[in-house]
Amino acid sequence: MNARTATSLAIAAELPRDALGVPYIAAPVTRRAQARGERRLSLGEPVPFGWLLGPFLLVLYWSVGSASGLIDPRVLPAPWVAVTTAIDLIEKGRLQADLAVSTLRAAQGLAWGVAVGLLVALVSGLSLLGGYLFDGLVQVKRAIPTLALIPLLILWFGIGETMKVTVIALGVFIPIYIHTHNALRGIDLKYVELAETIGLSRWGFVRHVVLPGALPGFMLGLRFGVMGAWLALVVVEQLNATSGIGYMINLARTYAQSDVIVVGLVVYALLGLSSDAAVRALEARALRWRRTLGR
């Protein structure tokens, strides 16, 4: 054994390893670069709540345009008018009641969509027969827009809550399945070979290799799924609904109350932003072991 080989083996023995004993090759390079005072290439340090910059600039443009007269109040009410209307709706209790109904519908559809999408993705991704049975059907559904199925779902379930929750669940199901299934099929074969080498059982393989490997894909699908839930909610709440934010918007359209419409749209936007932020926080916590360009 020459000196170079001995040095390489010594360095490899000191490498930090993951749960399966695979060394993180990039770790010593990073430490060496830091020891020399070099800067690692990155996009910069993330700023807390930096993603709010875009919405803030949009509201700023809206305010300046309304104050200067560039935006016709008959087309789009000023932000302070929308705030006054929102306060009035809150005092009357209308906004809270409709918000509670909309949140419950979205939560039910999201829960069903995530549960079914994850289950089908696991069966299809971990079993060859499951892939033959389900993947083709899901791809057919993927080619058909969910909103195009509303007339058929109305015939099956009526115009009530079951139809609305089903439409939302279908909007969540597809992204959850697609991204989770893709992550399952994209697991590196070296981890599979390593699991076989150390003699992991079937359940151990699923627990230590499959589920951690599919988690990034699932979290990405969850972000798309949450947005899909709110998009589907916007549509179904304007179909013979008697409550909810969409019903409030539809009723305001009938009476040409543009300020109420704007309040409803802002509520939808806040729901989408807050839910996406919650999923991002969950993703950062669940995937804190993963080093990416943004962190």
Stockholm file with secondary structure:
# STOCKHOLM 1.0

chainA/1-295         MNARTATSLAIAAELPRDALGVPYIAAPVTRRAQARGERRLSLGEPVPFGWLLGPFLLVLYWSVGSASGLIDPRVLPAPWVAVTTAIDLIEKGRLQADLAVSTLRAAQGLAWGVAVGLLVALVSGLSLLGGYLFDGLVQVKRAIPTLALIPLLILWFGIGETMKVTVIALGVFIPIYIHTHNALRGIDLKYVELAETIGLSRWGFVRHVVLPGALPGFMLGLRFGVMGAWLALVVVEQLNATSGIGYMINLARTYAQSDVIVVGLVVYALLGLSSDAAVRALEARALRWRRTLGR
#=GR chainA/1-295 SS CCHHHHHHHHHHHTSCBCTTSCBCTHHHHHHHHHHTTCCCCCSCCCCTTGGGHHHHHHHHHHHHHHHHTSSCTTTSCCHHHHHHHHHHHHHHTHHHHHHHHHHHHHHHHHHHHHHHHHHHHHHHHHCHHHIIIIIHHHHHHHHSCGGGGHHHHHHHHCSSHHHHHHHHHHHHHHHHHHHHHHHHHTCCHHHHHHHHHTTCCHHHHIIIIIHHHHHHHHHHHHHHHHHHHHHHHHHHTTSSCSSSHHHHHHHHHHTTCHHHHHHHHHHHHHHHHHHHHHHHHHHHHHTTTCCCTTC
#=GC SS_cons         CCHHHHHHHHHHHTSCBCTTSCBCTHHHHHHHHHHTTCCCCCSCCCCTTGGGHHHHHHHHHHHHHHHHTSSCTTTSCCHHHHHHHHHHHHHHTHHHHHHHHHHHHHHHHHHHHHHHHHHHHHHHHHCHHHIIIIIHHHHHHHHSCGGGGHHHHHHHHCSSHHHHHHHHHHHHHHHHHHHHHHHHHTCCHHHHHHHHHTTCCHHHHIIIIIHHHHHHHHHHHHHHHHHHHHHHHHHHTTSSCSSSHHHHHHHHHHTTCHHHHHHHHHHHHHHHHHHHHHHHHHHHHHTTTCCCTTC
//
